[in-house]
Amino acid sequence: MKIYIPLALYALFFIGCSTNNEKEDIYKVPNLKLGNISNSRALKASELFKTFKFIPLESKKDKLIGTISKVILHKDVFFIKTKDNITAFNIKGKYIFDISSKGEGSNEYKTISDFIISDNIEILDHISGKVIVFNLTGKFLFSWKYPFIATNFVKMPDGNYVFYSGNAPNDDNSMVRVFSREKNSVIHSQFPIKSQNARYFQYDDHNNFIFYKGLNFTKSGDNTIYKFSKNKFTPYLNVDFGKYTIPDNVFNQNFNDVLEFDNYLKKNEYVGIFNSMYLETDHFKWLVITYHADQKLYLIYNKKHGETVLCKAIIDDINFDGNLSLPVSFNTIPTGIDNKSLVISIESEDFLQMVQEVKNKIGDQAWNKLLTNHKDIKQIYNTTTLSNNPILILAGF
């Protein structure tokens, strides 16, 4: 299994101070209680999703895409971010086109920090400080500059943008900016930066922004989910980690690096939100939490039953008759989320290893029966090699 270290290569993310008003507001919003870590359990895919489908991405020799960091599913097209490219595949995993425009021209980027799908494909390049806009077939349209550093962003229905920078230095010393492109100005900034944490608080936030009845926002190290209203974020939901909560004074200590900080969390059995991912649907509130510094769990609140569950693995009872377990880990945090589905990206090597473990566990007779009953899995297994593009799991709510 490949191991990826959860450190941002291009930006540092860390906790900002809340204003007194924000702290007061936090106590007025609902709490989502953690419960006991030892009570975490595996959940069946059928308990969580209506569909749970494996989709191999076409592996053309000159179109191998590498490790996936973000997926957006838009009108039955997967738009996939890797290190230097945005690649489009149809809902069946067939290659459509790619954007590979690394350079210094107006239609080029030095890096892809983030991307969004609006009416177009918009790529954020934090090194050049610009957004490069392509249409939905990959044709360059235009680019525009913004006057600060940002590593993640989202476009609002009114045309304004919300940018997130973590602790990257900026004139207004804030993590979040609401930016009007029409006025070419910041109309609101929020979440002040604590510069003493810059040495060690280095986490790659997977998805800071998610739309569900408005825009929701999370950031690493903050136990509050925020809702966007009137051009600013206000507390919407708190996560109560109880005895596992990281005390505020921990973040005032002078850790030398992220490893020292992680070891401190592990030693004290603290739990927090790192590598941010919050998802909400009509049925669930769902987020990724971190314990023992690098172990992951899903914290899932079932709205219908009013219950909170800690999930340590998803058991695939849809494609593998309950024989395949997908542990919650940094490698399996969803790379794509919206309020209708989530997307998990699996390296072909990891997929083959997981399937081989199933085959060894259940024996040849049961394995052959499984393949007979699940012909799509048989096809994927027989055609996947170690050098293939990743496989997507599309889980629909």
C-alpha positions as CSV (number, residue, x, y, z in Angstrom):
1,M,0.0,0.0,0.0
2,K,1.3,3.5,-0.8
3,I,1.5,5.9,2.0
4,Y,1.0,9.7,1.5
5,I,2.1,12.1,4.2
6,P,-0.7,14.6,5.0
7,L,1.5,17.7,4.6
8,A,0.7,20.5,2.2
9,L,3.4,20.9,-0.4
10,Y,2.6,24.5,-1.1
11,A,0.9,26.0,1.9
12,L,0.6,25.8,5.7
13,F,-2.8,25.6,7.3
14,F,-3.3,26.5,10.9
15,I,-5.7,27.7,13.5
16,G,-6.8,31.3,13.6
17,C,-8.0,33.2,16.6
18,S,-11.8,33.8,16.9
19,T,-13.1,37.2,17.8
20,N,-14.9,37.5,21.1
21,N,-18.3,37.7,19.3
22,E,-17.5,34.6,17.3
23,K,-16.6,32.7,20.5
24,E,-19.9,33.8,22.1
25,D,-21.8,32.7,19.0
26,I,-20.2,29.3,19.1
27,Y,-22.0,28.5,22.4
28,K,-25.3,29.2,20.8
29,V,-25.1,26.6,18.0
30,P,-25.9,22.9,18.2
31,N,-23.3,20.4,19.4
32,L,-22.4,17.2,17.6
33,K,-21.0,14.9,20.3
34,L,-18.1,12.5,19.6
35,G,-18.8,9.7,22.0
36,N,-16.2,7.1,22.8
37,I,-13.4,6.3,20.3
38,S,-13.4,2.7,21.3
39,N,-17.0,2.4,20.2
40,S,-16.1,3.0,16.5
41,R,-17.3,0.3,14.1
42,A,-17.5,-0.7,10.5
43,L,-20.7,0.3,8.6
44,K,-22.2,-1.4,5.6
45,A,-22.2,0.6,2.4
46,S,-25.9,-0.1,2.0
47,E,-26.5,1.6,5.4
48,L,-25.0,4.8,4.1
49,F,-25.5,4.9,0.3
50,K,-28.1,4.1,-2.3
51,T,-25.3,3.2,-4.8
52,F,-21.6,2.3,-4.4
53,K,-19.9,1.8,-7.7
54,F,-16.3,1.2,-8.8
55,I,-15.3,3.1,-11.9
56,P,-11.9,2.5,-13.4
57,L,-10.5,5.5,-15.2
58,E,-9.3,4.8,-18.8
59,S,-5.6,4.3,-18.9
60,K,-4.2,5.6,-22.2
61,K,-0.5,5.3,-22.4
62,D,0.1,9.0,-22.6
63,K,-2.7,10.0,-20.3
64,L,-1.7,8.4,-17.0
65,I,-2.8,11.0,-14.4
66,G,-1.0,10.2,-11.1
67,T,-2.3,10.7,-7.6
68,I,-5.7,12.4,-7.4
69,S,-6.2,15.3,-5.0
70,K,-9.7,16.6,-6.0
71,V,-12.7,15.4,-8.0
72,I,-15.7,17.3,-9.1
73,L,-18.7,15.5,-10.6
74,H,-20.5,17.9,-12.9
75,K,-23.3,16.8,-15.3
76,D,-22.0,13.2,-15.5
77,V,-18.4,14.3,-16.1
78,F,-15.6,13.7,-13.6
79,F,-13.2,16.7,-13.5
80,I,-10.1,15.4,-11.8
81,K,-7.2,17.4,-10.3
82,T,-3.7,15.9,-10.1
83,K,-0.4,17.7,-9.6
84,D,-0.2,19.6,-12.9
85,N,-3.4,18.7,-14.8
86,I,-7.2,18.8,-14.8
87,T,-8.5,15.7,-16.6
88,A,-12.1,15.0,-17.6
89,F,-13.6,11.5,-17.8
90,N,-17.2,10.6,-18.5
91,I,-19.4,8.8,-15.9
92,K,-18.1,5.4,-17.2
93,G,-14.5,6.5,-16.8
94,K,-13.7,7.1,-20.4
95,Y,-11.1,9.8,-21.1
96,I,-12.6,13.0,-22.6
97,F,-9.9,15.7,-22.5
98,D,-7.3,17.3,-20.2
99,I,-6.0,20.7,-19.4
100,S,-2.2,20.7,-19.2
101,S,-1.0,24.3,-19.5
102,K,1.9,24.7,-17.2
103,G,3.9,27.9,-17.9
104,E,3.9,31.6,-17.5
105,G,1.6,32.8,-20.2
106,S,-1.9,34.3,-19.6
107,N,-3.5,31.0,-20.5
108,E,-1.0,29.0,-18.3
109,Y,-0.4,28.2,-14.7
110,K,2.7,27.6,-12.6
111,T,0.7,25.3,-10.2
112,I,-2.9,24.1,-9.7
113,S,-3.6,25.0,-6.1
114,D,-7.4,24.4,-6.4
115,F,-10.1,24.4,-9.0
116,I,-13.9,24.8,-9.2
117,I,-16.6,24.3,-11.7
118,S,-19.0,27.2,-12.2
119,D,-20.3,27.8,-15.7
120,N,-16.6,27.1,-16.6
121,I,-13.5,25.4,-15.2
122,E,-11.7,27.9,-13.0
123,I,-8.1,27.1,-11.9
124,L,-6.5,28.8,-8.9
125,D,-2.7,29.4,-9.2
126,H,-1.4,30.7,-5.9
127,I,2.1,31.2,-7.2
128,S,1.0,33.5,-10.0
129,G,-1.9,35.0,-8.0
130,K,-4.4,34.4,-10.7
131,V,-7.4,32.4,-11.8
132,I,-7.3,30.8,-15.2
133,V,-10.7,30.2,-16.8
134,F,-11.5,27.4,-19.4
135,N,-14.8,26.4,-20.8
136,L,-16.2,23.0,-20.0
137,T,-14.5,21.4,-23.0
138,G,-11.1,22.7,-22.0
139,K,-10.8,25.8,-24.2
140,F,-9.0,28.7,-22.6
141,L,-11.2,31.8,-22.2
142,F,-9.4,34.3,-20.0
143,S,-7.5,34.8,-16.7
144,W,-7.6,37.4,-14.0
145,K,-5.4,38.4,-11.1
146,Y,-6.2,38.7,-7.4
147,P,-4.1,40.8,-4.9
148,F,-3.3,38.3,-2.1
149,I,-2.2,34.7,-1.5
150,A,-4.8,32.0,-1.6
151,T,-4.7,28.2,-1.8
152,N,-8.4,27.2,-1.9
153,F,-11.5,29.1,-3.2
154,V,-15.1,28.9,-4.1
155,K,-17.5,31.0,-6.2
156,M,-20.7,32.2,-4.8
157,P,-24.0,32.5,-6.7
158,D,-23.7,36.4,-6.6
159,G,-20.4,36.2,-8.5
160,N,-18.2,37.0,-5.5
161,Y,-15.4,34.6,-4.5
162,V,-14.4,33.3,-1.1
163,F,-10.6,32.6,-0.8
164,Y,-8.9,30.6,1.9
165,S,-5.1,31.0,2.5
166,G,-4.3,29.2,5.7
167,N,-1.4,31.0,7.3
168,A,0.1,32.4,4.1
169,P,1.2,36.0,4.8
170,N,-1.2,38.6,3.7
171,D,-1.6,42.3,4.3
172,D,-4.8,41.9,6.3
173,N,-3.4,38.9,8.3
174,S,-6.5,36.8,7.7
175,M,-7.2,33.3,6.5
176,V,-10.5,34.0,4.6
177,R,-11.3,36.8,2.2
178,V,-14.6,37.5,0.4
179,F,-13.5,39.1,-2.9
180,S,-15.5,41.1,-5.5
181,R,-14.0,40.7,-8.9
182,E,-16.3,43.4,-10.2
183,K,-14.9,45.9,-7.6
184,N,-11.4,44.2,-7.6
185,S,-11.4,44.4,-3.8
186,V,-11.8,42.4,-0.6
187,I,-15.2,43.1,0.9
188,H,-14.7,41.1,4.1
189,S,-11.8,39.2,5.8
190,Q,-12.0,36.8,8.7
191,F,-10.2,34.4,11.0
192,P,-7.0,36.2,12.1
193,I,-3.7,34.4,11.7
194,K,-1.6,33.2,14.7
195,S,1.9,33.5,13.3
196,Q,3.5,31.5,16.1
197,N,1.9,28.3,14.7
198,A,3.3,28.7,11.2
199,R,6.3,26.4,12.0
200,Y,4.3,23.3,12.7
201,F,0.6,23.5,11.8
202,Q,0.9,22.0,8.3
203,Y,-2.2,20.1,7.2
204,D,-3.6,19.7,3.7
205,D,-7.3,20.5,3.8
206,H,-9.2,18.3,1.4
207,N,-12.4,20.3,1.1
208,N,-12.9,23.5,3.0
209,F,-16.1,24.4,1.3
210,I,-19.3,22.5,0.7
211,F,-22.7,23.8,-0.5
212,Y,-25.8,22.6,1.4
213,K,-28.5,25.1,1.9
214,G,-25.8,27.7,1.6
215,L,-22.0,27.5,1.9
216,N,-20.4,25.6,4.8
217,F,-16.8,26.0,5.7
218,T,-14.3,24.0,7.8
219,K,-10.6,24.3,8.5
220,S,-8.0,22.1,10.2
221,G,-7.8,22.5,13.9
222,D,-11.1,24.2,14.3
223,N,-14.0,22.2,15.9
224,T,-16.7,24.5,14.5
225,I,-18.4,24.3,11.1
226,Y,-19.4,27.7,9.8
227,K,-22.2,28.9,7.5
228,F,-21.8,31.8,5.1
229,S,-24.3,34.6,5.4
230,K,-24.2,38.3,4.6
231,N,-20.6,38.0,3.3
232,K,-19.2,36.4,6.4
233,F,-19.0,33.0,8.2
234,T,-20.9,32.4,11.4
235,P,-20.8,29.3,13.6
236,Y,-23.3,26.7,12.5
237,L,-22.3,23.5,14.3
238,N,-19.8,22.5,17.0
239,V,-18.2,19.2,17.4
240,D,-17.9,18.3,21.1
241,F,-14.9,16.0,21.5
242,G,-15.4,15.8,25.3
243,K,-12.3,14.5,27.1
244,Y,-10.5,14.2,23.8
245,T,-10.7,18.0,23.0
246,I,-7.4,19.7,22.4
247,P,-7.0,22.5,25.0
248,D,-6.7,26.0,23.5
249,N,-3.3,26.5,25.3
250,V,-1.8,23.6,23.3
251,F,-1.7,25.9,20.2
252,N,0.3,28.5,22.1
253,Q,3.1,26.1,22.7
254,N,6.3,26.3,20.6
255,F,6.5,23.1,18.7
256,N,9.4,22.8,16.3
257,D,7.5,21.0,13.5
258,V,4.4,19.1,12.7
259,L,5.9,15.8,13.8
260,E,6.5,17.1,17.3
261,F,2.9,18.5,17.4
262,D,1.5,15.2,16.1
263,N,3.4,13.2,18.7
264,Y,2.0,15.5,21.5
265,L,-1.5,14.9,20.2
266,K,-0.9,11.2,20.1
267,K,0.6,11.0,23.6
268,N,-2.4,12.8,25.1
269,E,-5.0,11.0,22.9
270,Y,-6.5,14.2,21.6
271,V,-9.0,14.2,18.7
272,G,-9.6,17.0,16.2
273,I,-10.6,18.0,12.7
274,F,-7.6,17.9,10.4
275,N,-7.5,17.5,6.6
276,S,-10.9,19.2,6.7
277,M,-13.9,17.5,5.2
278,Y,-17.5,18.2,6.1
279,L,-20.5,16.9,4.2
280,E,-24.2,17.4,4.8
281,T,-27.1,15.9,3.0
282,D,-30.8,15.6,3.8
283,H,-30.0,12.4,5.8
284,F,-26.5,12.9,7.3
285,K,-24.0,15.3,8.7
286,W,-20.6,13.7,8.0
287,L,-17.0,14.7,8.8
288,V,-13.6,13.3,9.0
289,I,-11.9,13.4,12.5
290,T,-8.3,12.6,13.4
291,Y,-7.1,10.7,16.5
292,H,-3.7,9.5,17.6
293,A,-2.4,12.2,15.3
294,D,-2.7,10.3,12.1
295,Q,-5.7,7.9,12.4
296,K,-9.0,8.8,10.8
297,L,-12.6,8.1,11.5
298,Y,-15.9,9.2,10.0
299,L,-18.2,11.0,12.5
300,I,-21.7,10.5,11.0
301,Y,-24.9,12.0,12.4
302,N,-28.1,10.4,11.2
303,K,-30.7,13.1,11.0
304,K,-33.6,10.6,10.9
305,H,-32.6,8.6,13.9
306,G,-30.9,11.4,15.8
307,E,-27.8,9.2,16.3
308,T,-24.1,9.8,16.0
309,V,-21.9,6.9,14.8
310,L,-18.1,6.6,14.6
311,C,-17.2,4.7,11.5
312,K,-13.8,3.1,11.1
313,A,-14.4,1.3,7.8
314,I,-17.0,0.9,5.1
315,I,-18.0,-2.7,4.4
316,D,-18.8,-3.2,0.7
317,D,-21.9,-5.4,0.8
318,I,-23.1,-4.1,-2.6
319,N,-20.2,-5.3,-4.8
320,F,-18.3,-7.7,-2.6
321,D,-21.1,-9.3,-0.5
322,G,-19.6,-7.9,2.6
323,N,-16.1,-9.3,2.1
324,L,-14.3,-6.1,1.2
325,S,-13.5,-3.6,3.9
326,L,-12.4,0.0,3.1
327,P,-10.7,1.4,6.2
328,V,-11.0,5.1,6.9
329,S,-7.6,6.5,6.4
330,F,-5.8,9.5,4.9
331,N,-5.6,7.6,1.6
332,T,-9.4,7.0,1.5
333,I,-10.7,10.4,2.6
334,P,-13.1,11.3,-0.2
335,T,-11.5,13.5,-2.9
336,G,-14.9,14.6,-4.2
337,I,-18.0,15.6,-2.2
338,D,-21.3,17.3,-2.8
339,N,-24.8,16.8,-1.2
340,K,-25.7,14.0,-3.7
341,S,-22.5,11.8,-3.6
342,L,-19.0,11.4,-2.6
343,V,-16.0,10.1,-4.6
344,I,-13.2,8.0,-3.1
345,S,-10.0,7.6,-5.2
346,I,-8.1,4.3,-5.0
347,E,-4.7,3.6,-6.6
348,S,-4.9,0.6,-8.9
349,E,-2.2,-1.1,-6.8
350,D,-4.2,-0.7,-3.6
351,F,-7.4,-1.9,-5.3
352,L,-5.6,-5.1,-6.5
353,Q,-4.2,-5.7,-3.1
354,M,-7.6,-5.3,-1.4
355,V,-9.3,-7.6,-3.9
356,Q,-6.5,-10.2,-3.5
357,E,-7.0,-10.2,0.2
358,V,-10.7,-10.9,-0.3
359,K,-9.9,-13.7,-2.7
360,N,-7.5,-15.3,-0.2
361,K,-10.0,-14.9,2.7
362,I,-13.0,-16.5,1.1
363,G,-11.4,-19.2,-1.1
364,D,-11.7,-20.1,-4.8
365,Q,-15.2,-21.4,-4.7
366,A,-16.8,-18.4,-3.0
367,W,-14.6,-16.1,-5.1
368,N,-15.8,-17.6,-8.4
369,K,-19.4,-17.3,-7.2
370,L,-18.8,-13.6,-6.3
371,L,-17.4,-12.9,-9.7
372,T,-20.4,-14.7,-11.3
373,N,-22.8,-12.5,-9.4
374,H,-20.8,-9.3,-9.9
375,K,-19.7,-9.2,-13.5
376,D,-18.6,-5.6,-13.4
377,I,-16.2,-6.3,-10.6
378,K,-14.9,-9.3,-12.6
379,Q,-14.3,-7.1,-15.6
380,I,-12.5,-4.4,-13.5
381,Y,-10.3,-7.0,-11.7
382,N,-9.3,-8.8,-14.9
383,T,-8.3,-5.6,-16.7
384,T,-6.6,-3.7,-14.0
385,T,-2.8,-3.6,-13.8
386,L,-0.4,-2.0,-11.3
387,S,0.3,0.8,-13.8
388,N,-3.3,1.7,-14.5
389,N,-5.0,5.0,-13.6
390,P,-6.7,5.1,-10.2
391,I,-10.2,3.7,-9.7
392,L,-13.0,5.9,-8.4
393,I,-15.7,4.8,-6.0
394,L,-18.9,6.8,-6.6
395,A,-21.1,6.6,-3.6
396,G,-24.5,8.1,-4.1
397,F,-26.9,9.2,-1.4
